[in-house]
Amino acid sequence: MSDPLTPATIDPATTPPSTPRRQSERTFHGDTVTDDYEWLRRKDDPEVVAHLEAQNAWALAQQEHLAPLRQTLFDEIKGRTLETDLSVPSRDGNWWYYARTVEGQQYPIHARYPAAGPDDWTPRLLEPGEPVPGEQVLLDQNVAADGHDFFALGSLDVSDDGSRLLHASDTAGDERYTLRVRDLATGEDLPDEVRDTAPGALFAPDGEHIFYLTVDEAWRPWRVWRHRLGTPASDDVLVFEEPDERYWVGVGLSRSKKYLQIELGSKVTSESWLLESDDPTGEFRVVWPRREGVEYTVEHAVLPVSLVEPASLPEPPSLVDPPSPVEPAESTRDVLLILHNKDALNFELVSSPVPARGDTVTPEAATVVVPHAPDVRLEGVSASERYLVLYYRREAISRSAVLSLVDEGGQRTAWDFQEISFGQPLESVGAGVGVWEQPNLKAGYTSFVTPQSLYLYDVASGERTLLKQQPVLGGYDPGDYDQRREWAVAEDGTRIPISLVWRKDKVRFGVSTGSTTETGSTTGVPAEPAPLLLYGYGAYEMSIDPYFSVPRLSLLDRGVVFAVAHVRGGGEMGRAWYDDGKLSAKRNTFTDYVACGRHLVGTGWTSSDRMVADGGSAGGLLVGAATNLAPELFTGVLAGVPFVDALTSMLDPTLPLTVTEWDEWGDPLHDPEVYAYMRSYTPYENVADDASHYPRILATTSFNDTRVLYVEPAKWVARLQAAGAPAMLKIEMSAGHGGVSGRYSAWEQIAFEHAWVLDVLGLADH
């Protein structure tokens, strides 16, 4: 056994850390694999910690020459950000709630001010830095984080009467939160304290009971508990338990506050349970018993009878019997709006009466509200007292539409949702539904060039009033930038969308017809290849929608084109797009990404020596696999918390998330075909014996990450370095899956990564 490796045993200025090889064998399905670096999994071993510190020392030494650039990038992010700022207030009960930030402080401050009256539904436009009349500070995260290297808030809820605050925090980065309750009259925390909770705790409407979640050894939320204020945590009542390791559990409250809801789901199956919220100690009942492969969500709504029950002709009056007194008819009905995918790949929306105790919903007998469509992926619905909002995706763009529940004649009779659009082909629109009785809604809008904008949307008239646009200091002009959608062609002929954004005066175009593309950009291609950062994710049906980024401006202003490869495995083009990039079709994700890179080179947007691949988590798996498939295509690879040793993780059901992930990746433990398929693509398994021709690689990770364990990138980088690849590992020793906490620390991390990207692209001096 070699001597323990310490930072002092290497010269970080000249030598990468030498990772000792310690062979361990695993055998599955007749295949024996020798793993030289599995010993790095021993998190509590001082030698492992020393090795990780040595890797950090090496990475920092290699980037020492970029320190001035990192500082410049940090200063640019800071200089464009209004550090003392606040969110647009949202009303709940008799208060308006908001968060504000203060220059020099890492974390937000949560506060509220009293509503002027029952009809006060327009948020006050608060001025950053100015005193807010009647402000009450609920929680100052800077105070709560004092003395901790890491701080994250997992739950934040105010009781219905506004007298108490529930808050839960994590100070290690391991996503286990300590729950506390604050008396808002005194500002002091009550004796109630519950440790090791999952995010998402909430008050029942009575303000006396709290529902919270705990995780199992695999970090899976699986139990729902009920805590009564003033009692010890040891007396808490177990309300619900899900033993099937594929399912995650959540708990919430309907927007109407009439029902407490328990929702659980695997990657392919879901189930919901309801309990009248005025009976918090009662028994939850299932809405629709789970069926393997069927996913659904439930939203309580109160709809006009004219929408729920089709109009019918009145019975003709009797000529014999005298007319009897007529009871006034109820004008509304309580219903459940259920979005499900049974025999509806892209989901359909149905309306069903709320089941009585002992009964369940039969969606096949429910009323179809929005039918399935092959080109529209329904994603959600939100209900309020006065309107409904439908969320969906069409042509790789997320969209929202609103339906007023009362028309000019007093009764709504048709399900005619009206789409909210701001007229940009590449845009993201999200309508935020407030509390149940709120008459208006907030519509958020952004694009790759438009800062996040929040509008007050009048449902009755469709009128929009800008409440706030994300401030960008320093004279930002969206007209200086352009965005475009292009399409690559995959190996199997599938067209893959690519989104691009760039600064107009930094990318000179060649021959142009003067016409425009589908996104309004001038046609043509760059006159010379541009430096380009190609981002990808491609998993869990997550879509990368157009979004604005302040840190990205520092890249664009130096001439870097930012591109997003909307590869299969994501959800941009509907459920089939996701299905074609998971399980036995997972390889499509990687070949799609390579096809996007080759398209961008082939059409003149960039060249292989000017393109950096970028992806995090499952996107880290993507860029790692793409590097093995086409190392010549990229000059650099930035992999954040990368899931690069996926096969090893999926073979161990004791690891966090493994069993729940089998529906996404397959079960290599019990299925030899899945084992062989994953073995063929996982990045760690497939590093070339001689990787000296690989692009420069920077992997970043966090020591306390519970989703993608630090050992995956640590092993990957060790194997890459041993094979001669120019690879580095930067690890945060006090952080979790999301990286460091605190906005300034996050900016420093972004500046480190962007400085590396610019250096790889030859732009470090720009």
Buried (B, 14 or more C-beta within 10 A) or exposed (E): EEEBBBBEEBEBEEEBBBBBBEEEEBEBBEEEBEBBBBBBBEEEEEBBBBBBBBBBBBBBBBBEEBEEBBEBBBEBBBEBBBBBBBBBBBBBBBBBBBBBBBEEBBBBBBBBBBBEEEEEBEBBEBEBEEEBEEBBBBBBBBEBBEEBBBBBBBBBBBBBEBEBBBBBBBBBBBBBBBBBBBEBEEEEEEEBEBEEBBBBBBBBBBBBBBBBBBBBEBBBBBBBBBBBBEEEBEEBEEBBEBEEBBBBBBBEBBBBBBBBBBBBBBBBBBBBBBBBBEEBEEEBBBBBEBBEEBBBBBBBBBBBEBBBEEEEEEEEEEEEEEEEEEEEEEEBBBBBBBBBBBEBBBBBBBBBBBBEEEEEBEBEEBBEBBEBBEEBBBBBBBBBBBBBBBBBBBBBBBBBBBBBBBBEEEBBEEBEBEEBBBEBBBBBBBBBBBBBEBBBBBBBBBBBBBBBBBBBBEBEEEEBEEBBBBEBEEEBEBEBBBBBBBBBBBEEEBEBBBBBBBBBEBBEBEEEEEEEBEBBBBEBBBEEBBBBBBBBBBBBBBBBBBEBBBBBBBBBBBBBBBBBBBBBBBBBBBBBBBBBBBBEBBBBBBBBBBBBBBBBBEEBBBBBBBBBBBBBBBBBBBBBBBBBBBBEBBBBBBBBBBBBBBBBBBBBEEBBBBBBBBBBBBBBBEBEEBBEBBBEBBBBBBBBEEBEEBBBBBBBBBBBBBBBBBBBBBBBBBBBBBBBBBBBBBBBBBBBBBBBBBBBBBBBBBBBBBBBBBBBBEBBEE
